[in-house]
Every structure is written in structure tokens, then in C-alpha cells.
């Protein structure tokens, strides 16, 4: 396949296309000239005549060719010097071919400006390369991309940087109940206020309640949110994507990295994206699109976990739906939010185990929590922009760590959520139903009455903190963002630390690429940064609650007010989350009230508000390692907990024709929260990436 990739604004496109016509469709009042591509002869190799360098011509175009039965191509413009302005769609149509029949195209909507890009299907995976490839467009990944481009400008160095995102658009998989600390953003983009960042609502008041079933007892707030802001992280990430593109970063949403590629020496050399257009039975549908491989020229990649756990991005090898030159960095971010606290977690954990990264620094296992959130529009008389509330206690029992948050945003919007630690013991506990109960508390209900739910979502958070940070550098790559566990639990904040880790990794990667230094400098940079000091002081809060709610409050109070983060002992985490689940006979089933449809809702109603969508006819991305475990172990021994810990009713036990309960997986419901990959008692569920572009569609979360 021949690809025409614009790296600088051409004066004419007329001499570069033998087979396709490009037109633009106007979506705004922006005026632009419509370039017409007309036929021209090509050599049998597929490259234009009189082009001595097939990778770069005098007009700034780069060409890529793959041999095969069909030779097709498309054109694409670099975001720095756009030929086609934001707000327009590129509409490609096949008007011929080099040798053979025509080939169909797959359209992918761009992050900013609504640009649709066409990609030609191939029989074999292509291999492409960049100086830096970042997988996961969350706060950490985008911060890394921006910092790399800033260093390029400062040092007058030209490195190509690409960000790949599995969500249909940047921000659609980002969820966080976010009180944002701008410390890292101040360092990255000091003029963010003047440049229109969606950070408008400063914290105006900060309250902390202990809830019983009917009362709200006010405690002194342990949070210091002065100077912080109530934001939508998905909106902030979109803005960061725009800033990255302005600097020359190429951002490609809709691509799911599904495989990590290694060389003969067990070094990571790249990733592969999954095939698209595969039916459930494994056959190729009419819209089949072969996956691609992305490899680096040098042998380093950065993995960013960004925001919701058990999402890692898997690999970095072939990618061929993108232009030009990968080199050193691959960020598999679960990029961000207190986790992006979402993106490829399952893979990152495999990488940590494969290279014994925790053992290198005597790190402990990671521990997680599930966050469930709604955004409401409330009555103007009840809205207090900047009001921040956190709670402990009811509806959770005293042995289950967790709490709720309620933040007043702008435009009469209020975000409310419940966070439940996934090391809870009772297999009958249902985090989704606990959240519905929370909203009926008298102190909460009065705010929500008469309001409207705008969006719903869920995701897991990495809460292991300082004790769980692995050594972040491995053969061929490094880990940044929440996949490394940079969440500050007592602050309930991880975006600023994820962003800073991305910036530090970018600086180390730049020195590797430009200065010939070692990527291990990233580890030293982390330990010498304010991230390390902040997480060290917060290290004992989360494990203190292994002893229960009230002992945890006592120990954390002692740590905060007496020792000020300098307690001479570092507490250890308890069992891994999946091992913490008790057998069903030790507990009684919990009877949850039916939703009233006004304040509390059933799962299908909430799921509709998440804008979740997956192609129905595709291989399931939720896989059982052993098909017999649900019916022979999980159901009789643990009461079928997967039917309750999932906040999207993906897992259901349904009676077959003989009346026997069998596990049914509704993969199309998946919110990509990754709770199943973490909490399943026998670790029998493997979360893998679905087709790119699938999953939730968050816009204000």
C-alpha cells in the first residue's frame, strides 16, 4: 500500500495521486480551498516518477509502500501545517487502482475538529515507525507527548511523536471525579489560563462527613484543596490533545493496541493493533481491516497506564495506519485519571511480572478500588460552584474501605460517586447497588431531587501508592502514569502525579534519543521529584484501613496530624484483592431495594447514559481461561460474585434448558473498568481490548 503523508503544507496536490480523488466537506463557516487530486503516473514500485527519496519529497510528502496484489494509497495532513482545516471531513473515494481491483476504506474520526481519515485494507500487517509512539491519550501520555515536542523546539531537534488511543475520540474513555491540582500543568503549560484550558471552577468550600444511615456528622476536612479546581477530566484531556496537535504531535484515536512484540532477546520492540471486522465465529466480515505493527527505530518504549486499571496497552510493533517514524517511546498508559486510571492494565501487569519489576525494588502488589460516578444537572437554587464534599461510612460496612464524593462543577452540574476498595470480603456486596443506596441518604437526596442524570460511568483506580511502585524501566521501555501506581490516596488525586511522571519520562526519553543517555535515568528522576516526596508521605493511609474503618481513621489521623507523613514504619498491604473475597457461606446475601427511577436506577438505564457501544458481531474481548470455573467454583463457593462486582451487568448466571445456571457474558455492555480482571477470585477472567473505537463515550466525566 502506498501512503501519501503530508509533513508540510504543499503548494499543490495535483501531481501525487494516480487513483483517488479527495474532496472536503465543510462543517463550519471556515473557508478553505478544496484541493483536487488528479491522476498521475507511478512507477511499478508504487512511488512517483523522479522521486529519489521515497520517504521524503521536495514538497514535504512522505511515501510508504507495501507490496501485494493491490497497490492503493491515501493522503493525510500533519496537524502542525494542516492542509484541511478542523471542522472538515476528508471524504475518500476509490477511483481506480494500480494493479487489481479496488479496495474499501475504513473511516476513523479524528480527535479534534471532526476530521475523518480513510485507511486502506491490506492482506498483511504493515510495519510503521516513529521516533516516539505513545499508546493511551490520557493525562500522562499527552503530557509526555507535549513535553517531548517542547524539548524538540528548545533544542532544535526534529522527532516525530504519535499518540494512539483506543477510544473513538480522545477523552471518551476518561473518567474521574476530579478535583484537579494544577501543579504539573503549571510546569507543563504555564499559560494554561490564557490558553483556554477547561479549568474554570476553583474549590470554594471543602467538607468532610461521616455518614450513618440517617445522619451526616461533620468532621474537620483532612483535604487541603485550596488552589485546586473542580473539572471534567475528559474535557481537560481533549484540550491537552489539541495542545499536543498544535505542537506537531499526531493523535490517532480509534486504534486498540492488542499485542506486545518482543525480539529474540526478550526485549520489547513494538506493538500490534488488533484486526477489525472479525466476526464472532472468527470469520472475516466485508469490512475486515488487518491490524498493523508499530516498531521503534531505537529499542525503547514508554508505557503509560492512564486512568482506569487493568488496561495496558499492549505492544508496540506494527501499526501502519499512521505516518512516519517511531523510535524510542511507547506509552501504554492507562493513562491517567486517578487512574485514565483506565487503559491497558492487564498487559502492564504481565510486563511487570515478566521482568520482575516489583521484585527489583521490593515493591508490594498493587491494590485497587472501583469508582462509580454520575454527573447530574441540579436545580440552580441548590448549585454551589466549587463546593467539594467527601464522605466515609454508610452505606459501606465497617470492614469495607471506601467513600463517596460530591463536587459542584459549572453549569449546574454536580458529579457524585462512590469508591469501593476491591479487597472487600463479602462476595454478596454489589458496588453498583451500594451507590444507588448512597443517593437516598437524606443529606444527599435533597440535592438530587428534581435533578437529571446526564452521564454514568465506572472505572478502577490503582491505590497501592508508594509501596506498590515497580521499577519503571524494562528492556525496551518504561512505565508512566497510573499503571505505575502514582495515585495519592489521602488526596484522592492522581492526575497531577500521572502528568508529572509522563513529563519526567519524556525528558529521559529525549536524552536517550538525542543525547545517547540511558533510560534508567527516569527512575532517578522520579526519586528526585516531588512525586516521590508526596507519595512517601501518603504511603500509610491506604494500608491503615486493612484493620477496619475506625482503626484506619485513628492510624491515618496519627500519621497526618502527629507524624506528618514521617511515621517510622511503612505499613504493608493485605492480601491481593482477588484473594480477599470470602466464601459465600461466611456471609448472608444482601437485599438491595428496587430503584425508584428518580434518584436510583437499574443498570440498563445507567448503561444507556454511558454511551457505551461495541460492534456486536466481534470476538468477545472478555475471555475465560477455564470455562468450567464459573459453574464449578465461583457459583457454588463464592455465590457468583462476578454478577455483582461488575457495574455494567456484563456477567449474568442464566438457567439453561435443564435448569442449570450458566455464566452468560454480555461483552457489549463493558465499560472498560477492568474490575473483573482484578476481583475474580480465581483470576479466571482475562480482559483484552475490543475493536478500536468501542466502549464508553464519556464527554463530561
C-alpha positions, 0 to 999 in steps of 0.5 A, spaced: 500 500 500 502 506 498 501 512 503 501 519 501 503 523 508 503 530 508 509 533 513 508 540 510 503 544 507 504 543 499 503 548 494 499 543 490 496 536 490 495 535 483 501 531 481 501 525 487 495 521 486 494 516 480 487 513 483 483 517 488 480 523 488 479 527 495 474 532 496 472 536 503 466 537 506 465 543 510 462 543 517 463 550 519 463 557 516 471 556 515 473 557 508 478 553 505 480 551 498 478 544 496 484 541 493 483 536 487 487 530 486 488 528 479 491 522 476 498 521 475 503 516 473 507 511 478 512 507 477 511 499 478 514 500 485 508 504 487 512 511 488 512 517 483 516 518 477 523 522 479 522 521 486 529 519 489 527 519 496 521 515 497 520 517 504 521 524 503 519 529 497 521 536 495 514 538 497 514 535 504 510 528 502 512 522 505 511 515 501 510 508 504 509 502 500 507 495 501 507 490 496 501 485 494 496 484 489 493 491 490 497 497 490 492 503 493 494 509 497 491 515 501 493 522 503 493 525 510 495 532 513 500 533 519 496 537 524 502 542 525 501 545 517 494 542 516 492 542 509 484 541 511 482 545 516 478 542 523 471 542 522 472 538 515 471 531 513 476 528 508 471 524 504 475 518 500 473 515 494 476 509 490 477 511 483 481 506 480 487 502 482 494 500 480 494 493 479 487 489 481 481 491 483 479 496 488 479 496 495 474 499 501 476 504 506 475 504 513 473 511 516 476 513 523 474 520 526 479 524 528 480 527 535 479 534 534 475 538 529 471 532 526 476 530 521 475 523 518 481 519 515 480 513 510 485 507 511 486 502 506 485 494 507 491 490 506 492 482 506 498 483 511 500 487 517 504 493 515 510 495 519 510 503 521 515 507 525 516 513 529 521 516 533 516 516 539 509 512 539 505 513 545 499 508 546 493 511 551 491 519 550 490 520 557 493 525 562 500 522 562 501 520 555 499 527 552 503 530 557 509 526 555 507 527 548 507 535 549 513 535 553 517 531 548 515 536 542 517 542 547 524 539 548 524 538 540 523 546 539 528 548 545 533 544 542 532 544 535 531 537 534 526 534 529 522 527 532 516 525 530 511 523 536 504 519 535 499 518 540 494 512 539 488 511 543 483 506 543 477 510 544 473 513 538 475 520 540 480 522 545 477 523 552 471 518 551 474 513 555 476 518 561 473 518 567 474 521 574 471 525 579 476 530 579 478 535 583 484 537 579 491 540 582 494 544 577 501 543 579 504 539 573 500 543 568 503 549 571 510 546 569 507 543 563 503 549 560 504 555 564 499 559 560 494 554 561 489 560 563 490 564 557 490 558 553 483 556 554 484 550 558 477 547 561 479 549 568 474 554 570 471 552 577 476 553 583 474 549 590 470 554 594 468 550 600 471 543 602 467 538 607 468 532 610 462 527 613 461 521 616 455 518 614 450 513 618 444 511 615 440 517 617 445 522 619 451 526 616 456 528 622 461 533 620 468 532 621 474 537 620 476 536 612 483 532 612 483 535 604 487 541 603 484 543 596 485 550 596 488 552 589 485 546 586 479 546 581 473 542 580 473 539 572 471 534 567 477 530 566 475 528 559 474 535 557 481 537 560 484 531 556 481 533 549 484 540 550 491 537 552 490 533 545 489 539 541 495 542 545 499 536 543 496 537 535 498 544 535 505 542 537 506 537 531 504 531 535 499 526 531 493 523 535 490 517 532 484 515 536 480 509 534 486 504 534 486 498 540 493 496 541 492 488 542 499 485 542 506 486 545 512 484 540 518 482 543 525 480 539 529 474 540 532 477 546 526 478 550 526 485 549 520 489 547 520 492 540 513 494 538 506 493 538 500 490 534 493 493 533 488 488 533 484 486 526 477 489 525 471 486 522 472 479 525 466 476 526 464 472 532 465 465 529 472 468 527 470 469 520 472 475 516 466 480 515 466 485 508 469 490 512 475 486 515 481 491 516 488 487 518 491 490 524 498 493 523 505 493 527 508 499 530 516 498 531 521 503 534 527 505 530 531 505 537 529 499 542 525 503 547 518 504 549 514 508 554 508 505 557 503 509 560 497 506 564 492 512 564 486 512 568 482 506 569 486 499 571 487 493 568 488 496 561 495 496 558 496 497 552 499 492 549 505 492 544 508 496 540 510 493 533 506 494 527 501 499 526 501 502 519 495 506 519 499 512 521 505 516 518 512 516 519 517 514 524 517 511 531 523 510 535 524 510 542 517 511 546 511 507 547 506 509 552 501 504 554 498 508 559 492 507 562 493 513 562 491 517 567 485 519 571 486 517 578 487 512 574 485 514 565 486 510 571 483 506 565 487 503 559 491 497 558 492 494 565 492 487 564 498 487 559 502 492 564 501 487 569 504 481 565 510 486 563 511 487 570 511 480 572 515 478 566 521 482 568 520 482 575 519 489 576 516 489 583 521 484 585 527 489 583 525 494 588 521 490 593 515 493 591 508 490 594 502 488 589 498 493 587 491 494 590 485 497 587 478 500 588 472 501 583 469 508 582 462 509 580 460 516 578 454 520 575 454 527 573 447 530 574 444 537 572 441 540 579 436 545 580 440 552 580 437 554 587 441 548 590 448 549 585 454 551 589 460 552 584 466 549 587 463 546 593 467 539 594 464 534 599 467 527 601 464 522 605 466 515 609 461 510 612 454 508 610 452 505 606 459 501 606 460 496 612 465 497 617 470 492 614 469 495 607 474 501 605 471 506 601 467 513 600 463 517 596 464 524 593 460 530 591 463 536 587 459 542 584 462 543 577 459 549 572 453 549 569 449 546 574 452 540 574 454 536 580 458 529 579 457 524 585 460 517 586 462 512 590 469 508 591 469 501 593 476 498 595 476 491 591 479 487 597 472 487 600 470 480 603 463 479 602 462 476 595 454 478 596 456 486 596 454 489 589 458 496 588 453 498 583 447 497 588 451 500 594 451 507 590 444 507 588 443 506 596 448 512 597 443 517 593 437 516 598 441 518 604 437 524 606 443 529 606 444 527 599 437 526 596 435 533 597 440 535 592 438 530 587 431 531 587 428 534 581 435 533 578 437 529 571 442 524 570 446 526 564 452 521 564 454 514 568 460 511 568 465 506 572 472 505 572 478 502 577 483 506 580 490 503 582 491 505 590 497 501 592 501 508 592 508 508 594 509 501 596 506 498 590 511 502 585 515 497 580 521 499 577 519 503 571 524 501 566 524 494 562 528 492 556 525 496 551 521 501 555 518 504 561 512 505 565 508 512 566 502 514 569 497 510 573 499 503 571 505 505 575 501 506 581 502 514 582 495 515 585 495 519 592 490 516 596 489 521 602 488 526 596 484 522 592 488 525 586 492 522 581 492 526 575 497 531 577 502 525 579 500 521 572 502 528 568 508 529 572 511 522 571 509 522 563 513 529 563 519 526 567 519 520 562 519 524 556 525 528 558 529 521 559 526 519 553 529 525 549 536 524 552 536 517 550 534 519 543 538 525 542 543 525 547 545 517 547 543 517 555 540 511 558 533 510 560 534 508 567 535 515 568 527 516 569 527 512 575 532 517 578 528 522 576 522 520 579 526 519 586 528 526 585 521 529 584 516 531 588 512 525 586 516 521 590 516 526 596 508 526 596 507 519 595 512 517 601 508 521 605 501 518 603 504 511 603 500 509 610 493 511 609 491 506 604 494 500 608 491 503 615 484 501 613 486 493 612 484 493 620 477 496 619 474 503 618 475 506 625 482 503 626 484 506 619 481 513 621 485 513 628 492 510 624 491 515 618 489 521 623 496 519 627 500 519 621 497 526 618 496 530 624 502 527 629 507 524 624 506 528 618 507 523 613 514 521 617 511 515 621 517 510 622 514 504 619 511 503 612 505 499 613 504 493 608 498 491 604 493 485 605 492 480 601 491 481 593 484 483 592 482 477 588 484 473 594 480 477 599 473 475 597 470 470 602 466 464 601 459 465 600 457 461 606 461 466 611 456 471 609 448 472 608 446 475 601 444 482 601 437 485 599 438 491 595 431 495 594 428 496 587 430 503 584 425 508 584 427 511 577 428 518 580 434 518 584 436 510 583 436 506 577 437 499 574 443 498 570 440 498 563 438 505 564 445 507 567 448 503 561 444 507 556 447 514 559 454 511 558 454 511 551 457 505 551 457 501 544 461 495 541 460 492 534 456 486 536 458 481 531 466 481 534 470 476 538 468 477 545 474 481 548 472 478 555 475 471 555 475 465 560 481 461 561 477 455 564 470 455 562 468 450 567 470 455 573 464 459 573 459 453 574 464 449 578 467 454 583 465 461 583 457 459 583 457 454 588 463 457 593 463 464 592 455 465 590 457 468 583 460 474 585 462 476 578 454 478 577 455 483 582 462 486 582 461 488 575 457 495 574 455 494 567 451 487 568 456 484 563 456 477 567 449 474 568 448 466 571 442 464 566 438 457 567 439 453 561 434 448 558 435 443 564 435 448 569 442 449 570 445 456 571 450 458 566 455 464 566 452 468 560 457 474 558 454 480 555 461 483 552 457 489 549 455 492 555 463 493 558 465 499 560 472 498 560 473 498 568 477 492 568 474 490 575 473 483 573 480 482 571 482 484 578 476 481 583 475 474 580 477 470 585 480 465 581 483 470 576 479 466 571 477 472 567 482 475 562 480 482 559 483 484 552 481 490 548 475 490 543 475 493 536 478 500 536 473 505 537 468 501 542 466 502 549 464 508 553 463 515 550 464 519 556 464 527 554 463 530 561 466 525 566 
